[in-house]
Amino acid sequence: MDLLVYGIGQLATPTGGEPQRGAGQRELTLLHGAYLLIRDGRVAAVGEGRWPRFAGPTLDAGGRAVTPGLVDPHTHAVFAGSRVEEFLARARGEKYTGGGILTTVQATREAREEELVDLARPRLLRMLAQGVTAGEVKSGYGLALVHELKMLRAIRRLGDELPLTLVPTFMGAHAFPPDISREAYVRLLVADMIPAVARDGLARFCDVFCDRGFYTVDEARAILRAARDAGLGLKVHADELAHVGAAELAGELGVTSAEHLLHVSQEGIQALSRSGTVAVLLPGTALVLDEPYPPARDLIAAGVPVALGTDFNPGSCPLSSLPFVMSLAVLRLRMSPEEVLTAVTLNAAAALGLADSVGSLEPGKRADLVVWEAESYEEIPYWIGQNLAWAVVKEGRVVVS
């Protein structure tokens, strides 16, 4: 938990405990010939030049670049089964409608909790090996209380076991189950499922898929209000498949994050700007579904803090590489490397309610960092599809090298 990292060619980090927006998203602290001293798992000192005397373990970065550990603010990493046939159907030109979610629901309902843990473990370790030290995992493939609780317990076990900070999100409102009416299921979510999840302390947030063919704005509003009353933070899958006013609802309720936003309106962007909601953009999903990319430049210009995530899931985005998403953000969202680094560190941490403890390398924050096989943070998105993570440090302990 104590460590001195020295020989850092370039240390690049955003700063602060709040999400950055507008021009602030491009502002990084850059140090050269730097060191970083860690005490009790937290950053004790950061500087340039001669490093302080230290009798504990050390890590020589060898002139490589160092950034904060990456944060993936949107994943569905716990599931059973495969949807490779759906993937191949899209290659034949078939459009995504979301119906394949129920295929994963069936497989996940049939899996035991231990099996879900065993299936998700290597997925999360692959993300860790690419520099992700914190992230979110959503439920939503149970669509019944017993199975949603099973998923959330699996997420908690994985967070206890692995050197990753995992934030659990309850997403019972992902789709509608086939064995109950729509109206009855919304009542069940509000009256039984949300209170049970909150009572057991199994989730930090509640998310709703508010989109064409899924939950309406009125249904989402009722579910999210119930979640807020139960003490859960709020998130919205917003306007992914069509503009339905979900971003406007997110702004109305002041949710922590609105996610996807492929079809967000200008009114929705302004609503997010007023509320301070973090926009979690998922360009990998647009790539896989052949949908328009989210309007990152419009969001940033309007002062909406932008984060980036993978949306790793078995259907619409079987992609778990956040560095690849960083490349997509530069090439397709026209974001600068500085904006991208902030989006996968400090702003992503803010989307999970963690910006006061992770997302930047400053005294007092958790010592989560990545040493990259690169001279500059700009090379991380430049070397497309390559894993440049040379070493990953989690709270002062080298967990990947």
C-alpha positions in Angstrom: 0.0 0.0 0.0 3.1 2.2 0.1 4.9 2.8 -3.1 7.2 5.2 -4.9 6.7 5.5 -8.7 9.7 7.3 -10.2 11.2 7.8 -13.6 7.9 9.0 -15.1 8.5 10.5 -18.5 5.1 12.3 -18.5 2.5 12.4 -15.8 -0.9 13.6 -17.2 -4.0 14.1 -15.0 -7.1 16.2 -14.7 -7.6 17.8 -11.3 -10.3 18.4 -8.8 -13.2 16.6 -7.3 -15.9 17.7 -9.7 -16.6 16.8 -13.4 -15.0 19.1 -15.9 -17.0 20.8 -18.6 -16.6 23.0 -21.6 -13.0 24.2 -22.1 -12.2 22.8 -18.6 -12.4 19.3 -20.0 -9.2 20.0 -22.1 -7.2 21.2 -19.0 -4.6 18.7 -17.8 -1.7 18.9 -15.4 1.4 17.7 -17.2 4.6 16.9 -15.3 7.8 15.7 -16.8 10.6 13.7 -15.2 8.1 13.1 -12.4 7.5 11.0 -9.4 4.5 9.9 -7.3 4.7 8.9 -3.7 1.9 6.7 -2.2 1.2 6.2 1.4 -1.5 3.9 2.8 -3.0 3.4 -0.7 -3.4 7.2 -1.4 -1.4 9.7 -3.2 0.9 11.5 -0.7 3.0 13.7 -3.1 3.4 14.3 -6.8 6.3 16.3 -8.2 9.1 16.8 -10.8 12.8 16.2 -10.5 14.5 14.6 -7.5 12.1 12.3 -5.6 12.0 12.1 -1.8 13.9 9.5 0.2 11.8 6.4 0.5 12.6 3.1 2.2 9.6 1.1 0.8 8.9 -0.6 -2.5 9.5 1.3 -5.7 8.4 1.2 -9.3 10.7 2.6 -12.1 8.4 3.8 -14.9 11.4 4.0 -17.2 10.4 7.2 -18.9 6.9 6.0 -19.7 3.7 8.0 -19.4 1.5 7.8 -16.3 -2.2 8.6 -16.0 -4.9 8.0 -13.5 -6.5 4.6 -13.6 -9.2 4.5 -16.2 -12.9 4.4 -15.1 -15.5 2.6 -17.1 -18.9 4.2 -16.1 -21.2 1.9 -18.1 -21.0 -1.9 -18.4 -23.2 -5.0 -18.3 -20.4 -7.3 -17.5 -22.3 -9.9 -15.5 -24.4 -12.2 -17.8 -24.7 -15.7 -19.1 -24.9 -17.0 -22.6 -23.9 -15.6 -26.0 -25.7 -13.6 -28.7 -23.3 -14.3 -31.5 -26.2 -15.1 -33.9 -27.6 -11.6 -33.3 -24.1 -10.2 -34.1 -24.0 -12.1 -37.4 -27.6 -11.0 -38.2 -26.5 -7.4 -38.0 -23.6 -8.2 -40.3 -26.4 -9.3 -42.8 -28.0 -5.9 -42.4 -30.7 -6.6 -39.8 -31.4 -3.7 -37.4 -31.1 -3.9 -33.6 -34.4 -3.6 -31.8 -33.4 -4.7 -28.3 -35.3 -7.9 -28.4 -32.2 -10.0 -27.9 -32.1 -8.8 -24.3 -34.6 -11.5 -23.4 -32.2 -14.2 -24.8 -29.7 -13.1 -22.2 -32.4 -12.9 -19.6 -33.2 -16.6 -20.1 -29.6 -17.7 -19.9 -28.9 -15.5 -16.9 -32.0 -16.8 -15.0 -30.8 -20.3 -15.6 -27.3 -19.6 -14.2 -26.4 -20.0 -10.6 -24.8 -17.0 -8.7 -21.5 -18.8 -8.6 -21.6 -19.4 -12.3 -22.2 -15.7 -13.0 -19.2 -14.8 -10.8 -17.0 -17.3 -12.7 -18.2 -16.0 -16.1 -17.6 -12.3 -15.2 -14.3 -12.7 -13.5 -12.1 -13.1 -16.7 -14.0 -10.3 -18.4 -13.3 -7.9 -15.6 -9.6 -9.0 -15.4 -9.3 -8.3 -19.1 -10.5 -4.8 -18.5 -8.1 -4.4 -15.5 -5.2 -5.5 -17.8 -6.1 -2.6 -20.1 -5.9 0.0 -17.4 -9.4 0.1 -15.9 -9.2 0.3 -12.1 -12.9 1.3 -11.4 -16.2 0.8 -13.2 -19.9 0.2 -13.0 -21.7 -3.1 -13.5 -25.5 -3.1 -14.1 -28.0 -5.8 -13.4 -30.9 -6.0 -15.7 -30.7 -9.6 -17.1 -32.9 -11.0 -14.4 -36.2 -9.0 -14.7 -37.5 -10.7 -11.6 -36.6 -9.9 -8.0 -34.8 -13.2 -7.2 -32.7 -13.0 -10.3 -31.9 -9.3 -10.1 -30.7 -9.9 -6.5 -28.7 -12.8 -7.7 -26.9 -10.6 -10.2 -26.3 -7.8 -7.7 -24.8 -10.3 -5.2 -22.5 -11.6 -7.9 -21.4 -8.0 -8.6 -20.7 -7.5 -4.9 -18.7 -10.7 -4.7 -16.6 -9.7 -7.7 -15.9 -6.3 -6.2 -14.8 -7.9 -2.9 -12.5 -10.4 -4.7 -10.9 -8.4 -7.5 -8.6 -5.3 -7.4 -11.3 -3.2 -9.0 -13.7 -0.7 -7.5 -17.1 -1.9 -8.8 -20.1 0.3 -8.5 -23.4 -1.8 -8.7 -26.4 -0.3 -10.5 -29.9 -1.9 -10.3 -31.4 -2.0 -13.8 -34.5 -4.1 -13.4 -36.1 -1.6 -15.8 -33.9 -2.9 -18.7 -36.7 -4.6 -20.7 -40.1 -6.1 -19.9 -40.2 -9.7 -18.8 -42.3 -12.2 -20.9 -44.1 -13.6 -17.9 -45.9 -10.5 -16.5 -47.9 -7.6 -18.0 -46.2 -4.3 -18.6 -48.3 -2.4 -16.0 -47.9 -5.1 -13.4 -44.1 -5.1 -13.9 -43.8 -1.4 -13.4 -45.8 -1.7 -10.2 -43.6 -4.5 -9.1 -40.5 -2.4 -9.7 -41.8 0.5 -7.7 -43.4 -1.4 -4.8 -41.2 -4.4 -4.3 -38.0 -4.6 -6.3 -36.5 -1.2 -5.6 -37.3 -1.3 -1.9 -35.7 -4.8 -1.6 -32.5 -3.7 -3.5 -32.2 -0.6 -1.3 -32.9 -2.5 1.9 -30.2 -5.0 1.2 -27.7 -2.3 0.2 -26.9 -4.1 -3.1 -26.9 -1.1 -5.5 -25.7 2.5 -5.5 -27.8 3.6 -8.5 -31.0 2.7 -10.3 -31.1 2.9 -14.1 -34.0 2.8 -16.6 -34.0 2.1 -20.3 -36.1 5.0 -21.5 -36.4 4.6 -25.2 -38.5 3.6 -28.2 -40.0 0.2 -27.5 -38.9 0.2 -23.9 -39.9 2.4 -20.9 -41.9 5.6 -21.6 -40.9 8.9 -20.1 -43.9 8.6 -17.6 -42.9 5.0 -16.6 -39.3 6.0 -16.2 -40.2 9.0 -14.1 -42.3 6.9 -11.7 -39.5 4.3 -11.4 -36.7 6.9 -10.8 -38.8 8.8 -8.3 -39.3 5.6 -6.3 -35.6 4.9 -6.5 -34.7 8.4 -5.3 -37.2 8.0 -2.4 -35.4 4.7 -1.5 -32.1 6.4 -1.3 -30.6 5.3 -4.7 -28.8 7.5 -7.1 -30.3 7.9 -10.6 -29.2 7.1 -14.1 -31.0 6.9 -17.4 -30.4 5.0 -20.6 -31.5 7.9 -22.7 -32.5 8.4 -26.4 -30.3 5.5 -27.7 -32.6 4.2 -30.4 -34.8 7.3 -30.9 -35.5 10.7 -29.4 -38.2 10.1 -26.8 -37.5 13.0 -24.4 -35.4 10.9 -22.1 -32.6 13.5 -21.8 -35.1 16.1 -21.0 -36.4 13.8 -18.2 -32.8 13.3 -17.0 -32.4 17.0 -16.7 -35.8 17.4 -15.0 -34.8 14.9 -12.3 -31.2 15.9 -12.0 -29.9 12.4 -12.5 -26.2 11.7 -12.0 -25.7 10.5 -15.6 -27.6 10.2 -18.8 -26.2 7.4 -21.0 -26.0 6.7 -24.8 -27.7 9.9 -26.2 -27.3 8.9 -29.8 -30.5 10.7 -30.7 -30.5 13.5 -28.1 -32.3 16.7 -29.0 -30.9 20.2 -28.6 -33.6 20.7 -25.9 -32.3 17.6 -24.2 -28.7 18.9 -24.3 -29.8 22.2 -22.7 -31.7 20.3 -20.0 -28.5 18.2 -19.2 -26.4 21.4 -19.1 -28.8 23.1 -16.6 -28.9 20.0 -14.3 -25.1 19.3 -14.3 -25.8 15.7 -15.4 -22.8 13.8 -16.8 -23.3 12.6 -20.4 -21.9 9.1 -20.6 -21.2 8.5 -24.3 -20.8 5.0 -25.7 -19.4 5.2 -29.2 -18.7 1.5 -29.4 -22.5 0.9 -29.4 -22.9 3.2 -32.3 -20.2 1.4 -34.1 -21.7 -2.1 -33.5 -25.3 -1.0 -34.3 -24.4 1.3 -37.2 -26.2 4.2 -35.5 -25.3 7.9 -35.5 -22.5 8.7 -33.1 -23.5 10.8 -30.1 -23.0 14.6 -30.6 -20.0 15.0 -28.3 -19.1 18.4 -29.7 -22.5 19.9 -29.1 -22.6 18.5 -25.6 -19.2 19.9 -24.7 -20.1 23.3 -26.3 -23.2 23.4 -24.2 -21.2 22.9 -21.0 -22.3 19.3 -20.4 -19.6 17.2 -18.7 -18.8 14.3 -21.0 -17.6 10.8 -19.9 -16.9 7.8 -22.0 -17.7 4.1 -21.4 -17.7 0.8 -23.2 -21.3 -0.4 -22.7 -19.8 -3.9 -22.6 -22.7 -6.3 -23.0 -23.4 -9.5 -25.0 -25.7 -8.0 -27.5 -25.4 -4.4 -28.7 -21.8 -3.9 -27.8 -19.6 -7.0 -27.0 -16.6 -4.6 -26.5 -14.7 -4.4 -23.3 -11.7 -2.2 -24.3 -11.9 1.3 -23.0 -8.6 2.3 -24.8 -10.4 1.3 -28.1 -13.3 3.6 -27.1 -10.8 6.4 -26.6 -9.7 5.9 -30.2 -13.3 6.0 -31.4 -13.9 9.2 -29.4 -11.0 10.9 -31.2 -11.8 9.6 -34.7 -15.6 9.7 -34.6 -16.7 12.0 -31.8 -14.0 14.6 -32.7 -12.9 14.9 -29.1 -9.3 16.0 -28.4 -7.0 13.6 -26.5 -7.2 15.9 -23.5 -11.0 15.8 -23.5 -10.9 12.0 -23.9 -8.5 11.5 -21.0 -10.7 13.5 -18.7 -13.7 11.6 -20.0 -12.3 8.2 -19.0 -10.9 9.4 -15.6 -12.4 12.3 -13.7 -15.7 12.7 -15.5 -16.3 8.9 -15.6 -15.6 8.9 -11.9 -18.1 11.7 -11.4 -20.7 9.6 -13.3 -20.3 7.0 -10.6 -20.2 9.4 -7.6 -16.5 8.7 -7.1 -14.8 12.0 -8.3 -13.8 12.9 -4.7 -11.7 9.8 -4.4 -10.6 8.6 -7.9 -10.2 10.0 -11.4 -7.1 12.2 -10.8 -3.6 11.9 -9.3 -3.7 14.4 -6.5 -2.7 14.2 -2.8 -5.4 12.5 -0.8 -7.0 10.6 -3.6 -6.7 6.8 -4.1 -3.5 5.8 -5.8 -5.0 4.2 -8.9 -2.8 4.7 -11.9 -1.5 3.2 -15.1 2.0 3.2 -16.5 1.7 3.2 -20.3 4.1 1.8 -22.9 4.1 5.3 -24.4 5.8 8.6 -24.1 2.6 10.6 -23.9 -1.1 10.2 -23.1 -1.8 11.1 -26.7 -0.5 7.8 -27.8 -3.2 5.8 -25.9 -5.9 6.5 -28.5 -3.4 6.7 -31.4 -2.3 3.1 -31.2 -5.7 1.7 -32.1 -6.6 -1.7 -30.6 -3.3 -2.1 -28.8 -3.0 -2.7 -25.1 -0.3 -0.2 -24.0 -0.9 -0.8 -20.2 2.6 -1.6 -18.9 1.7 -1.6 -15.2 -1.5 -1.0 -13.3 -1.5 0.1 -9.7 -4.5 -0.1 -7.5 -4.4 1.8 -4.2 -0.6 1.6 -4.1 -0.3 -2.1 -5.1 0.9 -3.2 -8.5 -1.8 -5.5 -9.7 -0.8 -5.8 -13.4 2.8 -5.7 -14.6 
